[in-house]
Amino acid sequence: MSEIDFGRSKRMENRYMPYIGMVALASQQYLAIAFIYSAIPVILRGNGASLELVGLYGTAFFAFTVNFLWAPVVDRWSLNRLGLRRSWILLTQVASTIVLAAMAFLNPKTDFVSLFLVSLVLATIAATQRIATLGYIAEALDSGERPLGAALLGWGRAIGHVIGGAVSLQLIEMVGWRPALLGLALLLAVFAGWVFAISEPLQRGDRSSATQRPSISAIFRYRGLWTTAALIAPAVIGIAVAFATVQLRLVDLGFAAADIGWIGALSNVLTYTLVAPLTSAIIGRMAPQRGLIWGCAVMAISFGVLATVDRYVSVRLSAVVSVGIVFAALAVQHVTFTNWFLGLARPGKAGTDVTFLTSVMSASALVGFAASGFAVARFGYAVTLILPGLGSALSALLGLALLRQSDKEGPARVSRPLSAEQIVGARDLRNERR
């Protein structure tokens, strides 16, 4: 191979490795998360647990609502020579392996409290890994690459969901709880080796560790983060209600656990393979906030149509289609919201800022999870199609109102696409950088 060919090959490798790394990082992270939110609730419901109890189990993800509290530590302190991001990713991956192996020795039929506590620990580890992963992505990609990066991150999540959800349920049916979980723990250990195949993101020129020290107080001074938090909450709560119960509906209709897992897995893969890239291509042509408004409007219309059609088709068909719609909505939400969050992130504080916003999403989702079982028990599964539509519509209206206010304050900027930093909290951002 000539030096020219070798150099071209090396450049191609350096160009695509961050994207491959994102898919791998998301896959390994969401394998454990998907097992908690997809496999365990199906197992609990199949063993006779009430809708209220299964809904409350979703509070195991509490760590995702407060992980911004220790995000500055993950954003600042490197643990070993691997570098800031990779060292935290490796540590959390090894820890997830150990905890999942410990969970294998619990009985899901009788050890509900112990299972919940171990799930809480596993979710806390995953929440910490998410900080490092989001920081890696924010630093490895520039603004033009982020819509595609968000789509690929979602596709990696879909792969993790297939393994943690469908494959896990299939294995549990075939070989039992303990062997299946020990096998998943071994797979997590293998995934941990991927961290050595990616390079630590280079520090950007506008990042200075001496002057930019991530802190919790900085979050409270950055109004743009709080405005965004209030904007996204209604949509997240509504979709969380649907997501928490869509597979439980299949359980109540008599679907086998493994079949439920594969329905969810295939829906997830298809939506992140088709819907997420399409969403990425569309929002890549518009300002981040306009993309967020567009995404919320699409979700509102989709759930409105589904709630109307639900009355005229068979219950089983409607239940299966609902799974696809919910995962499609999650794909749209993930790409549009992540693109918006990455645009808001300040130099040197990417992990902290993005983690705070994802923590708000998790807190809102936690409300939806906790309320989902009670809502279905009182009003039936139809409410899980109405609430997501209403929540998404409200978020779209709030985003539109904020955009109009921004246009009034700076009409000269409307002639070209506005960045997230320009639309929300620009003044606060300038003050923070001084």
C-alpha positions in Angstrom: 0.0 0.0 0.0 1.4 3.4 -0.9 1.8 6.2 1.6 -1.1 8.1 -0.1 -3.4 5.1 0.1 -2.4 4.5 3.7 -3.0 8.2 4.6 -6.4 8.2 2.9 -7.3 5.0 4.8 -6.2 6.5 8.1 -8.2 9.7 7.5 -11.3 7.6 6.7 -10.8 5.6 9.9 -10.4 8.8 12.0 -13.5 10.2 10.3 -15.9 7.4 11.0 -14.5 6.0 14.2 -16.4 8.5 16.4 -19.7 7.4 14.8 -18.9 3.8 15.3 -17.8 4.5 18.8 -21.2 6.2 19.6 -23.2 3.2 18.4 -21.0 0.9 20.5 -21.1 3.1 23.6 -24.9 3.5 23.4 -25.4 -0.2 22.9 -23.4 -1.3 25.9 -25.0 1.4 28.1 -28.6 0.7 27.1 -28.2 -3.1 27.4 -28.5 -2.8 31.2 -31.0 0.0 31.0 -33.3 -1.9 28.6 -33.2 -4.9 30.8 -34.6 -2.8 33.7 -37.3 -1.0 31.8 -38.2 -3.6 29.2 -37.6 -7.1 30.5 -38.2 -6.9 34.2 -41.6 -5.2 34.1 -42.9 -7.9 31.7 -41.6 -10.6 34.0 -43.2 -8.9 37.1 -46.5 -8.5 35.3 -46.4 -12.1 34.0 -45.9 -13.2 37.6 -49.1 -11.4 38.7 -47.8 -8.1 39.9 -50.4 -5.3 39.8 -50.2 -2.4 37.3 -49.6 0.0 40.2 -46.7 -2.0 41.5 -45.1 -2.4 38.0 -45.6 1.3 37.4 -43.9 2.2 40.7 -41.0 -0.1 39.8 -40.1 2.6 37.2 -38.8 4.8 40.0 -35.7 2.6 39.9 -34.5 5.1 37.4 -34.4 7.9 40.0 -30.7 8.3 39.6 -31.3 9.6 36.1 -33.2 12.5 37.6 -30.3 13.6 39.9 -27.2 12.5 38.1 -26.5 16.1 37.2 -25.4 16.5 40.9 -22.3 14.5 40.3 -21.9 15.3 36.6 -19.3 18.1 37.4 -17.1 15.4 39.0 -17.4 13.2 35.9 -16.8 16.3 33.7 -13.6 17.2 35.5 -11.7 14.3 37.1 -10.0 11.6 35.0 -9.6 8.2 36.8 -6.7 6.8 34.9 -4.4 7.2 31.9 -7.3 6.4 29.5 -8.4 10.0 29.7 -11.5 11.8 31.2 -14.3 10.2 29.2 -12.9 6.8 28.5 -11.8 6.2 32.1 -15.4 6.8 33.4 -16.9 4.7 30.7 -14.7 1.7 31.5 -15.3 1.9 35.2 -19.1 2.1 34.9 -19.1 -0.7 32.4 -17.2 -3.0 34.7 -19.4 -2.0 37.6 -22.6 -2.8 35.6 -21.2 -6.3 34.8 -20.7 -7.0 38.5 -24.2 -5.7 39.6 -26.0 -7.6 36.8 -24.2 -10.8 37.8 -25.3 -10.2 41.4 -28.9 -9.8 40.2 -28.8 -13.2 38.7 -28.9 -14.7 42.2 -32.3 -13.1 43.1 -35.7 -14.6 42.6 -37.9 -12.3 40.5 -41.1 -14.0 41.8 -40.4 -13.4 45.5 -37.5 -10.9 45.9 -39.3 -7.8 44.7 -37.7 -5.4 47.2 -34.2 -6.8 46.6 -34.7 -6.7 42.9 -35.8 -3.1 43.0 -32.8 -2.1 45.1 -30.3 -3.8 42.8 -32.0 -2.3 39.8 -31.6 1.1 41.5 -27.9 0.5 41.9 -27.6 -0.6 38.2 -29.5 2.4 37.0 -27.3 4.7 39.1 -24.2 3.2 37.4 -25.8 3.6 34.0 -26.8 7.2 34.8 -23.1 7.9 35.6 -22.0 6.3 32.4 -24.4 8.4 30.5 -22.7 11.5 31.7 -19.4 10.4 30.3 -21.0 9.2 27.0 -22.8 12.4 26.4 -19.7 14.4 27.2 -17.7 12.3 24.7 -20.3 12.9 22.0 -20.5 16.6 22.6 -16.8 16.9 22.4 -16.2 14.5 19.5 -18.7 16.1 17.1 -19.1 19.6 15.8 -22.5 21.3 15.4 -23.0 20.0 11.8 -22.4 16.4 12.8 -24.7 16.4 15.8 -28.0 15.5 14.1 -26.4 12.4 12.6 -24.7 11.7 15.9 -28.0 11.9 17.7 -29.5 9.4 15.2 -26.6 7.0 15.5 -26.8 7.3 19.3 -30.4 6.3 19.1 -29.6 3.4 16.8 -27.1 2.2 19.4 -29.8 2.4 22.0 -32.0 0.3 19.8 -29.3 -2.4 19.6 -29.0 -2.3 23.4 -32.8 -2.6 23.7 -32.8 -5.7 21.5 -30.3 -7.4 23.6 -31.5 -6.2 27.0 -35.2 -6.7 26.1 -36.0 -9.3 23.5 -32.9 -11.4 23.7 -33.0 -11.3 27.5 -36.7 -12.4 27.7 -36.0 -15.1 25.1 -33.0 -16.4 27.1 -35.0 -16.4 30.4 -37.7 -18.5 28.8 -35.1 -20.9 27.3 -32.6 -21.4 30.1 -34.0 -19.6 33.1 -33.3 -16.4 35.1 -29.9 -17.1 36.5 -28.1 -18.5 33.5 -29.6 -15.8 31.3 -28.4 -12.9 33.5 -24.9 -14.4 34.0 -24.7 -14.6 30.2 -25.7 -10.9 29.8 -23.1 -10.0 32.5 -20.4 -11.7 30.5 -21.6 -9.9 27.3 -21.3 -6.6 29.2 -17.7 -7.5 30.2 -16.9 -8.1 26.5 -18.4 -4.8 25.6 -16.2 -3.0 28.1 -13.2 -3.8 25.8 -14.6 -1.4 23.2 -13.3 1.6 25.2 -9.8 0.7 24.1 -10.7 0.9 20.4 -11.8 4.6 20.5 -9.7 7.6 21.1 -10.2 10.3 23.8 -11.9 13.4 22.2 -9.4 16.2 21.7 -10.0 19.3 23.7 -11.5 22.1 21.6 -9.8 25.4 21.4 -12.5 27.2 23.4 -12.1 24.8 26.3 -9.8 25.7 29.1 -9.7 23.5 32.2 -8.1 26.3 34.1 -10.9 28.8 33.6 -13.9 26.5 32.9 -14.7 24.4 36.0 -18.0 22.6 35.9 -20.1 23.3 38.9 -23.7 22.9 40.0 -24.1 26.6 40.7 -23.4 27.3 37.0 -26.5 25.3 36.1 -28.7 27.5 38.3 -27.3 30.7 36.6 -27.9 29.4 33.1 -31.5 30.3 32.4 -31.5 28.6 29.0 -31.3 25.2 30.6 -34.3 25.9 32.9 -36.4 27.3 30.0 -35.7 24.2 28.0 -36.5 22.0 30.9 -40.0 23.5 31.3 -40.5 23.3 27.5 -39.9 19.6 27.2 -41.6 18.3 30.4 -45.2 17.9 29.0 -44.1 15.8 26.0 -41.8 13.6 28.1 -44.4 12.9 30.8 -47.0 12.0 28.2 -44.8 9.6 26.3 -43.5 8.1 29.5 -47.1 7.0 30.4 -47.5 5.3 27.0 -44.0 3.7 27.1 -44.4 2.3 30.7 -47.7 0.5 29.8 -47.5 -0.4 26.1 -45.9 -3.8 26.7 -48.0 -4.4 29.8 -51.1 -4.2 27.6 -49.7 -7.1 25.5 -49.2 -9.1 28.7 -52.8 -8.6 29.6 -53.9 -9.6 26.1 -52.1 -13.0 26.5 -48.9 -12.4 24.4 -45.9 -14.6 25.5 -43.1 -12.7 27.2 -40.6 -13.5 24.4 -43.0 -12.4 21.8 -43.5 -9.1 23.6 -39.8 -8.7 23.8 -39.4 -9.2 20.0 -42.3 -6.9 19.2 -40.7 -4.2 21.2 -37.2 -4.9 19.8 -38.2 -5.0 16.2 -40.2 -1.8 16.6 -37.2 -0.1 18.3 -34.8 -1.2 15.5 -37.1 -0.2 12.7 -37.9 3.2 14.1 -34.2 4.0 14.8 -33.2 2.7 11.4 -35.9 4.5 9.5 -37.5 7.2 11.6 -34.4 8.5 13.4 -32.3 9.1 10.2 -35.3 10.7 8.5 -35.7 13.0 11.5 -32.0 13.7 11.5 -32.1 14.7 7.8 -35.1 17.0 8.3 -33.9 18.8 11.5 -30.5 19.2 10.0 -32.0 21.8 7.6 -33.5 23.9 10.4 -32.5 25.6 13.6 -32.5 23.3 16.6 -35.5 24.8 18.3 -37.6 24.7 15.2 -36.6 21.1 14.9 -37.9 20.5 18.5 -41.2 22.2 17.7 -41.5 20.2 14.5 -40.8 16.9 16.4 -43.4 17.6 19.1 -46.0 18.5 16.5 -45.4 15.3 14.6 -45.7 13.3 17.9 -49.0 15.1 18.8 -50.6 14.4 15.4 -49.4 10.7 15.4 -50.9 10.0 18.8 -54.1 11.9 18.0 -54.6 9.7 14.8 -53.8 6.5 16.7 -56.3 7.4 19.5 -59.0 7.9 16.9 -58.3 4.8 14.9 -58.0 2.7 18.1 -61.8 2.5 18.3 -62.3 0.9 14.9 -59.6 -1.9 14.9 -59.2 -5.1 16.8 -57.7 -4.7 20.3 -54.7 -7.0 19.6 -53.8 -5.2 16.4 -54.1 -1.8 18.1 -51.9 -2.9 20.9 -49.1 -4.1 18.5 -49.4 -0.9 16.4 -49.2 1.2 19.6 -45.8 -0.3 20.4 -44.5 0.9 17.0 -46.0 4.3 17.4 -44.5 4.7 20.9 -41.0 3.7 19.8 -41.3 6.0 16.7 -42.2 8.9 19.0 -39.3 8.1 21.2 -37.0 8.1 18.2 -38.3 11.5 17.1 -38.0 12.8 20.6 -34.5 11.5 21.1 -33.1 13.0 17.9 -34.8 16.4 18.2 -34.2 16.8 21.9 -30.6 15.5 21.8 -29.7 17.9 19.0 -31.2 20.8 20.9 -29.3 19.8 24.1 -26.0 19.4 22.4 -26.4 22.9 20.9 -27.0 24.4 24.4 -24.0 22.8 25.9 -21.3 25.2 27.0 -17.6 24.7 26.2 -15.9 22.6 28.9 -19.3 21.8 30.6 -20.9 19.6 27.9 -21.4 16.6 30.2 -22.8 18.7 33.0 -25.2 20.7 30.8 -26.5 17.9 28.7 -26.8 15.6 31.7 -28.9 18.2 33.5 -31.3 18.4 30.6 -31.5 14.6 30.3 -32.0 14.5 34.1 -35.0 16.8 33.6 -36.3 14.3 31.0 -35.8 11.5 33.4 -37.5 13.3 36.2 -40.5 14.0 33.9 -40.5 10.4 32.7 -40.4 9.2 36.3 -43.6 11.1 36.9 -45.1 9.4 33.9 -43.9 6.0 35.0 -45.2 6.3 38.5 -48.6 7.6 37.4 -49.0 5.2 34.5 -50.3 2.2 36.4 -52.8 4.2 38.3 -54.0 6.0 35.2 -54.6 2.7 33.3 -56.2 1.0 36.3 -58.7 4.0 36.5 -59.3 5.0 32.9 -58.1 2.0 30.8 -55.3 1.7 28.2 -56.9 4.3 25.9 -55.6 7.1 28.1 -52.0 6.1 27.2 -52.7 7.3 23.7 -54.4 10.5 24.7 -51.9 11.9 27.2 -48.8 11.6 24.9 -50.7 13.6 22.2 -51.7 16.3 24.6 -48.3 16.6 26.2 -46.5 16.8 22.8 -49.0 19.5 21.6 -48.3 21.5 24.8 -44.5 21.3 24.3 -44.9 22.4 20.7 -47.0 25.4 21.7 -44.5 26.4 24.4 -41.6 26.1 21.9 -43.5 28.2 19.4 -44.2 30.9 22.0 -40.5 31.0 23.0 -39.5 31.2 19.3 -41.8 34.1 18.7 -40.5 35.9 21.7 -36.9 35.4 20.5 -37.9 36.7 17.1 -39.4 39.9 18.6 -36.2 40.4 20.7 -33.9 39.9 17.7 -35.8 40.2 14.4 -32.5 40.7 12.4 -31.5 37.1 13.3 -34.6 35.5 11.6 -33.0 35.7 8.2 -30.8 32.8 8.9 -31.0 29.6 11.1 -30.5 30.4 14.7 -28.3 28.2 16.9 -29.6 26.9 20.2 -27.2 29.3 22.0 -28.6 32.3 20.2 -32.3 31.4 20.8 -32.2 30.5 24.5 -30.0 32.0 27.1 -27.5 33.8 24.9 -27.1 36.6 27.5 -26.6 34.1 30.3 -24.1 32.2 28.2 -22.0 35.3 27.6 -22.0 36.1 31.3 -21.0 32.6 32.2 -18.1 32.7 29.8 -16.7 35.9 31.2 
